[in-house]
């Protein structure tokens, strides 16, 4: 059986070992395919990160395919059944780093555009690609830089489909119409070090902090909303002590994180944490890091188009979800009113022997093409 164009392109991209922040020629290959279709391709580099903005057309509405060519490190190569950057078909699956996250999606997007433009050369609106090599890393020189550039130029976007692996059990069962925000805190509780036999001469930061931590853990930060579960607060690291059993520590350090919904704000969560710590009379320093704001696309034109395309192609009922970690959708949502994420099943992402089932590769491409047809058919 002849391999499909989407499969061949996926294998071609997997073979390029584009570990963050390196692109290793992936985007140049995309340019070679998109330019003949009428896309004007622009490479935007920032601190070793390669970004691609490619656009065909000048009219509205503007539909954007977004994604990343970078992949996470392989982990121990000897634990892979086949070489991670040698795409391998085995037992009905395609194995290789990036197979699910997210080189199959990128290949499917490109081939979907080829088919759509060939069938509808006079389609309405514009089609664009926003591709980065900095999604799996710090994400400071990737999509956010391109979005800032577009905003400076006054380019407006209408719809964005991000190819993140969102499906849970079968292709198309879940799409993301938003993501929670991420707010981290590094907390230092100050005490007074001393001999454990003379607690009256010391001040134990662990003992002092315990009631406040119990209150923080029990706090109901919000009730969530139609699309989001309630905001969660979790401790990720905690450390105190000098390494001896007879010394009261002089300080305790603690790292925590909020995954928060649109029912809360970062400023509001910070203020409430400070209020609890202050109420318990703690002497502390607290440094905050906001790595992502929540975004939400309510049910509407884009989600209807993607869900309709999935139903038409696979007969699968699709669930809207806002679960999971952060994604580059948080940056795009600042300049685009409708952002939806949809891609392959995510069970093997970032794992040894990452893979995608071969039976899903062409349907994924077809769903992307059907989405274009629903939104841009003349």
URJO-V222801 format. One record per residue. N is the residue number from 0. RES is the residue in one small letter. D_FIRST is the distance of its C-alpha to the first C-alpha in Angstrom with 1 decimal. Layout:
# URJO-V222801
n:N res:RES d_first:D_FIRST
n:N res:RES d_first:D_FIRST
This chain:
# URJO-V222801
n:0 res:x d_first:0.0
n:1 res:x d_first:3.8
n:2 res:x d_first:6.4
n:3 res:x d_first:9.1
n:4 res:x d_first:12.5
n:5 res:x d_first:14.2
n:6 res:x d_first:12.3
n:7 res:x d_first:12.9
n:8 res:x d_first:16.5
n:9 res:x d_first:17.1
n:10 res:x d_first:16.3
n:11 res:x d_first:18.5
n:12 res:x d_first:21.3
n:13 res:x d_first:21.2
n:14 res:x d_first:21.8
n:15 res:x d_first:25.0
n:16 res:x d_first:27.6
n:17 res:x d_first:29.4
n:18 res:x d_first:31.9
n:19 res:x d_first:34.6
n:20 res:x d_first:36.2
n:21 res:x d_first:34.0
n:22 res:x d_first:31.3
n:23 res:x d_first:30.2
n:24 res:x d_first:28.9
n:25 res:x d_first:26.6
n:26 res:x d_first:28.8
n:27 res:x d_first:29.1
n:28 res:x d_first:25.3
n:29 res:x d_first:25.7
n:30 res:x d_first:28.6
n:31 res:x d_first:26.7
n:32 res:x d_first:24.2
n:33 res:x d_first:26.9
n:34 res:x d_first:29.7
n:35 res:x d_first:28.1
n:36 res:x d_first:27.7
n:37 res:x d_first:31.4
n:38 res:x d_first:31.9
n:39 res:x d_first:35.0
n:40 res:x d_first:34.2
n:41 res:x d_first:36.9
n:42 res:x d_first:36.8
n:43 res:x d_first:39.5
n:44 res:x d_first:40.4
n:45 res:x d_first:42.7
n:46 res:x d_first:43.9
n:47 res:x d_first:40.8
n:48 res:x d_first:38.4
n:49 res:x d_first:36.1
n:50 res:x d_first:35.6
n:51 res:x d_first:33.9
n:52 res:x d_first:35.2
n:53 res:x d_first:33.2
n:54 res:x d_first:34.3
n:55 res:x d_first:33.5
n:56 res:x d_first:36.5
n:57 res:x d_first:40.0
n:58 res:x d_first:40.5
n:59 res:x d_first:40.4
n:60 res:x d_first:38.8
n:61 res:x d_first:37.0
n:62 res:x d_first:33.7
n:63 res:x d_first:32.7
n:64 res:x d_first:29.6
n:65 res:x d_first:30.9
n:66 res:x d_first:29.6
n:67 res:x d_first:30.0
n:68 res:x d_first:28.3
n:69 res:x d_first:30.4
n:70 res:x d_first:29.5
n:71 res:x d_first:31.9
n:72 res:x d_first:32.6
n:73 res:x d_first:30.4
n:74 res:x d_first:33.2
n:75 res:x d_first:33.5
n:76 res:x d_first:30.5
n:77 res:x d_first:31.2
n:78 res:x d_first:30.5
n:79 res:x d_first:26.8
n:80 res:x d_first:24.4
n:81 res:x d_first:22.6
n:82 res:x d_first:24.1
n:83 res:x d_first:24.4
n:84 res:x d_first:23.5
n:85 res:x d_first:20.7
n:86 res:x d_first:17.7
n:87 res:x d_first:16.1
n:88 res:x d_first:13.4
n:89 res:x d_first:15.0
n:90 res:x d_first:15.4
n:91 res:x d_first:13.2
n:92 res:x d_first:15.2
n:93 res:x d_first:15.4
n:94 res:x d_first:18.8
n:95 res:x d_first:21.2
n:96 res:x d_first:24.5
n:97 res:x d_first:24.1
n:98 res:x d_first:20.7
n:99 res:x d_first:22.7
n:100 res:x d_first:25.9
n:101 res:x d_first:24.8
n:102 res:x d_first:22.4
n:103 res:x d_first:19.5
n:104 res:x d_first:22.1
n:105 res:x d_first:23.1
n:106 res:x d_first:19.7
n:107 res:x d_first:19.2
n:108 res:x d_first:22.7
n:109 res:x d_first:22.1
n:110 res:x d_first:19.0
n:111 res:x d_first:20.9
n:112 res:x d_first:23.8
n:113 res:x d_first:21.9
n:114 res:x d_first:20.7
n:115 res:x d_first:24.1
n:116 res:x d_first:26.1
n:117 res:x d_first:24.2
n:118 res:x d_first:24.9
n:119 res:x d_first:28.3
n:120 res:x d_first:29.9
n:121 res:x d_first:33.3
n:122 res:x d_first:32.6
n:123 res:x d_first:35.7
n:124 res:x d_first:36.7
n:125 res:x d_first:35.1
n:126 res:x d_first:32.0
n:127 res:x d_first:32.5
n:128 res:x d_first:31.0
n:129 res:x d_first:33.2
n:130 res:x d_first:31.6
n:131 res:x d_first:33.5
n:132 res:x d_first:33.4
n:133 res:x d_first:36.2
n:134 res:x d_first:35.1
n:135 res:x d_first:34.9
n:136 res:x d_first:38.2
n:137 res:x d_first:41.6
n:138 res:x d_first:40.2
n:139 res:x d_first:43.3
n:140 res:x d_first:41.9
n:141 res:x d_first:38.7
n:142 res:x d_first:38.2
n:143 res:x d_first:41.9
n:144 res:x d_first:42.8
n:145 res:x d_first:40.5
n:146 res:x d_first:41.9
n:147 res:x d_first:45.4
n:148 res:x d_first:44.7
n:149 res:x d_first:43.4
n:150 res:x d_first:46.4
n:151 res:x d_first:48.8
n:152 res:x d_first:47.4
n:153 res:x d_first:47.6
n:154 res:x d_first:43.9
n:155 res:x d_first:43.2
n:156 res:x d_first:40.0
n:157 res:x d_first:39.4
n:158 res:x d_first:36.1
n:159 res:x d_first:34.2
n:160 res:x d_first:30.9
n:161 res:x d_first:30.5
n:162 res:x d_first:27.1
n:163 res:x d_first:28.6
n:164 res:x d_first:26.8
n:165 res:x d_first:28.9
n:166 res:x d_first:27.0
n:167 res:x d_first:28.6
n:168 res:x d_first:26.7
n:169 res:x d_first:23.8
n:170 res:x d_first:22.6
n:171 res:x d_first:25.3
n:172 res:x d_first:28.1
n:173 res:x d_first:30.3
n:174 res:x d_first:31.1
n:175 res:x d_first:34.1
n:176 res:x d_first:36.8
n:177 res:x d_first:39.1
n:178 res:x d_first:39.9
n:179 res:x d_first:43.1
n:180 res:x d_first:45.4
n:181 res:x d_first:46.1
n:182 res:x d_first:49.8
n:183 res:x d_first:50.9
n:184 res:x d_first:54.4
n:185 res:x d_first:56.0
n:186 res:x d_first:59.3
n:187 res:x d_first:62.2
n:188 res:x d_first:65.0
n:189 res:x d_first:68.2
n:190 res:x d_first:70.7
n:191 res:x d_first:73.4
n:192 res:x d_first:72.8
n:193 res:x d_first:75.4
n:194 res:x d_first:76.3
n:195 res:x d_first:74.9
n:196 res:x d_first:78.4
n:197 res:x d_first:79.8
n:198 res:x d_first:77.5
n:199 res:x d_first:80.3
n:200 res:x d_first:80.2
n:201 res:x d_first:76.4
n:202 res:x d_first:74.0
n:203 res:x d_first:70.8
n:204 res:x d_first:67.9
n:205 res:x d_first:65.7
n:206 res:x d_first:68.4
n:207 res:x d_first:69.0
n:208 res:x d_first:65.4
n:209 res:x d_first:64.5
n:210 res:x d_first:65.9
n:211 res:x d_first:64.3
n:212 res:x d_first:60.9
n:213 res:x d_first:61.3
n:214 res:x d_first:62.0
n:215 res:x d_first:59.1
n:216 res:x d_first:56.7
n:217 res:x d_first:58.2
n:218 res:x d_first:58.4
n:219 res:x d_first:56.5
n:220 res:x d_first:55.4
n:221 res:x d_first:54.1
n:222 res:x d_first:52.7
n:223 res:x d_first:49.4
n:224 res:x d_first:48.6
n:225 res:x d_first:46.1
n:226 res:x d_first:43.2
n:227 res:x d_first:44.4
n:228 res:x d_first:45.6
n:229 res:x d_first:49.1
n:230 res:x d_first:49.5
n:231 res:x d_first:49.4
n:232 res:x d_first:51.5
n:233 res:x d_first:50.6
n:234 res:x d_first:52.3
n:235 res:x d_first:49.9
n:236 res:x d_first:52.4
n:237 res:x d_first:56.1
n:238 res:x d_first:58.4
n:239 res:x d_first:62.2
n:240 res:x d_first:64.6
n:241 res:x d_first:66.0
n:242 res:x d_first:64.6
n:243 res:x d_first:67.9
n:244 res:x d_first:68.9
n:245 res:x d_first:72.4
n:246 res:x d_first:71.5
n:247 res:x d_first:71.0
n:248 res:x d_first:68.3
n:249 res:x d_first:69.3
n:250 res:x d_first:66.2
n:251 res:x d_first:62.9
n:252 res:x d_first:59.7
n:253 res:x d_first:57.0
n:254 res:x d_first:53.6
n:255 res:x d_first:52.4
n:256 res:x d_first:49.8
n:257 res:x d_first:49.7
n:258 res:x d_first:46.5
n:259 res:x d_first:48.0
n:260 res:x d_first:47.3
n:261 res:x d_first:48.6
n:262 res:x d_first:51.5
n:263 res:x d_first:53.0
n:264 res:x d_first:53.6
n:265 res:x d_first:53.6
n:266 res:x d_first:57.3
n:267 res:x d_first:58.2
n:268 res:x d_first:56.5
n:269 res:x d_first:58.2
n:270 res:x d_first:61.6
n:271 res:x d_first:61.3
n:272 res:x d_first:60.5
n:273 res:x d_first:63.5
n:274 res:x d_first:65.7
n:275 res:x d_first:64.9
n:276 res:x d_first:65.4
n:277 res:x d_first:68.7
n:278 res:x d_first:69.9
n:279 res:x d_first:69.7
n:280 res:x d_first:71.8
n:281 res:x d_first:69.3
n:282 res:x d_first:69.7
n:283 res:x d_first:66.2
n:284 res:x d_first:64.0
n:285 res:x d_first:60.7
n:286 res:x d_first:58.1
n:287 res:x d_first:55.4
n:288 res:x d_first:51.9
n:289 res:x d_first:50.0
n:290 res:x d_first:46.3
n:291 res:x d_first:45.0
n:292 res:x d_first:46.4
n:293 res:x d_first:44.8
n:294 res:x d_first:43.1
n:295 res:x d_first:42.3
n:296 res:x d_first:40.6
n:297 res:x d_first:42.0
n:298 res:x d_first:40.0
n:299 res:x d_first:39.7
n:300 res:x d_first:37.7
n:301 res:x d_first:35.0
n:302 res:x d_first:34.5
n:303 res:x d_first:34.4
n:304 res:x d_first:31.7
n:305 res:x d_first:29.5
n:306 res:x d_first:30.2
n:307 res:x d_first:29.7
n:308 res:x d_first:26.3
n:309 res:x d_first:25.2
n:310 res:x d_first:26.7
n:311 res:x d_first:25.1
n:312 res:x d_first:21.5
n:313 res:x d_first:21.8
n:314 res:x d_first:25.1
n:315 res:x d_first:26.5
n:316 res:x d_first:30.2
n:317 res:x d_first:30.7
n:318 res:x d_first:33.7
n:319 res:x d_first:35.6
n:320 res:x d_first:36.6
n:321 res:x d_first:38.7
n:322 res:x d_first:38.2
n:323 res:x d_first:37.1
n:324 res:x d_first:38.3
n:325 res:x d_first:39.0
n:326 res:x d_first:36.5
n:327 res:x d_first:36.9
n:328 res:x d_first:37.2
n:329 res:x d_first:40.8
n:330 res:x d_first:41.4
n:331 res:x d_first:39.5
n:332 res:x d_first:41.4
n:333 res:x d_first:44.6
n:334 res:x d_first:43.7
n:335 res:x d_first:41.2
n:336 res:x d_first:42.4
n:337 res:x d_first:39.0
n:338 res:x d_first:36.6
n:339 res:x d_first:33.8
n:340 res:x d_first:31.4
n:341 res:x d_first:27.9
n:342 res:x d_first:24.9
n:343 res:x d_first:22.8
n:344 res:x d_first:24.3
n:345 res:x d_first:27.0
n:346 res:x d_first:27.5
n:347 res:x d_first:26.2
n:348 res:x d_first:27.7
n:349 res:x d_first:30.0
n:350 res:x d_first:29.3
n:351 res:x d_first:28.3
n:352 res:x d_first:24.5
n:353 res:x d_first:23.9
n:354 res:x d_first:20.5
n:355 res:x d_first:18.5
n:356 res:x d_first:16.3
n:357 res:x d_first:12.7
n:358 res:x d_first:13.2
n:359 res:x d_first:16.1
n:360 res:x d_first:14.9
n:361 res:x d_first:14.0
n:362 res:x d_first:16.8
n:363 res:x d_first:19.1
n:364 res:x d_first:18.5
n:365 res:x d_first:19.0
n:366 res:x d_first:22.2
n:367 res:x d_first:23.5
n:368 res:x d_first:23.0
n:369 res:x d_first:24.7
n:370 res:x d_first:27.5
n:371 res:x d_first:28.1
n:372 res:x d_first:28.2
n:373 res:x d_first:30.7
n:374 res:x d_first:32.9
n:375 res:x d_first:32.7
n:376 res:x d_first:31.8
n:377 res:x d_first:34.6
